[in-house]
Every structure is written in structure tokens, then in C-alpha cells.
Amino acid sequence: MKRNDTNRAARRTVDKSSDTSTRERLLLLLRTKGRMSAGELSEELGLTEMAIRRHMYALETEGSIHIVSVRQAMGRPLHAYELTRQADELFPKNYHLLALDLLDELADNPDTAGLIDVMFEGRKQKLLERYEPKMAGKSLEHRVIELAAIQSAGGYMAELEPQGNGAYMLNEYNCPIAKVAGKYQQACSCELALFQALLDAPVERTECLAKGGGKCSYKIG
């Protein structure tokens, strides 16, 4: 690569990093201060309103913000920006800490420890009732494909590998409940039982993220 090409590539990397940093600051301002206009954001960040609008257009395209019209006492309505519900996922969440605290409270009391199994079994049953209609009348192949789509939509990053002779390997590269599953194995056992019920086929877990594996893998059929 020529020196000029290297320099241009380096500048693009720096520009992209700068854009990301600016958009993160814009999102944080809208999170902490609520609805703001381009002028207000411009004053906060020391950028031109044109630059603010460029960044906001990118954020709007991503679905993180939307534009609203604010009526003024005089003159035309003012255009302002506010976060969408989708943007809420961009900010830190500690749901697993709350879940673990609540489960620990149950586990520490001999009178309620047994409720943990009941809760996970109840969750499995609700998921079964939710997804069973999607499996009705389908072949095993299409049930497995449907299950992979369901898990991917739930954040599990599922990938399906046909193994031949009607067998499949389902790999999940992320586990949204890994912190909980690492301490309460009922989460994993109920997921396995759920898959067996939905697919109406033998399912064997061969690797588990919660037990230190690189992924959760299921041999099907």
C-alpha cells in the first residue's frame, strides 16, 4: 500500500472513531436532558448546527432518535430531537444482578428454595405455549430452522449446521442469561427440555457457555 493510501485509511479510521464518540455524547445528552434542538446540542458540544444535523441524521437512520415538532409562542414550530425506545438498549443494563439477587433470596430460605425449580419450569411452559403454534404441521427440518430463528431473535446468535441423515447441530454464540445460568443450572436444563418438546426429537447439549464453553451446542436428531 502506498504512503498516501495508508494516510487516507488512517484518517478514515480516526474520522470514524471521532463520529462514534460524538454520537455517543449526543445520545448521552438526550438521555440526561431529554428533548433538545440542534441549537442546544450545538452549544453543548461546540459544534456547528450543520455538523449536529449530520450526526442526528445518522442516528435517526439507525433508529436511535426521532425528530419532533415543538410549538413556539411565535413563529414556526421548532424541530427537536429525542431518543426512541429502541435507543434504551444502548445504555447499560444490570437485569442479571436483580435476577440473581431475587433468586438468591429464594435459595437462602429453606421454605422458598424449592420455588426456584417451579419458576424455571413455569418459564419453560410459557415459552412452550408461545412457540408451539409455530411448529405445528412442520417437518423436523423446518422446526429446527424455526427454532434457530426464534433463538436468534432472542439474542442467542444461533447458527444451524445440517449434519446429514436428518441430524442438525444448533450453535448459540451468545447467552443473554449466562450470568443467571452460570449459577442456576435449572435455566440450562429447562432450555434443553424446551427444545426437545418444540422439536419432538432427541436433543443433546454438547457444549455450554455457562459451563465455560465457547458456545452452546445442541445435537438434534
Secondary structure, DSSP 8 states (H G I E B T S, - for coil): --HHHHHHHHHHHHHHHHHHHHHHHHHHHHHHH-SEEHHHHHHHHT--HHHHHHHHHHHHHHTSEEEEEE--SSSS-EEEEEE-GGGGGGS---HHHHHHHHHHHHHHSTTTTTHHHHHHHHHHHHHHHHHHHHHTT--HHHHHHHHHHHHHHTT--EEEEEEETTEEEEEES--TTHHHHHH-THHHHHHHHHHHHHHTS-EEEEE-GGGT-SSEEEEE-
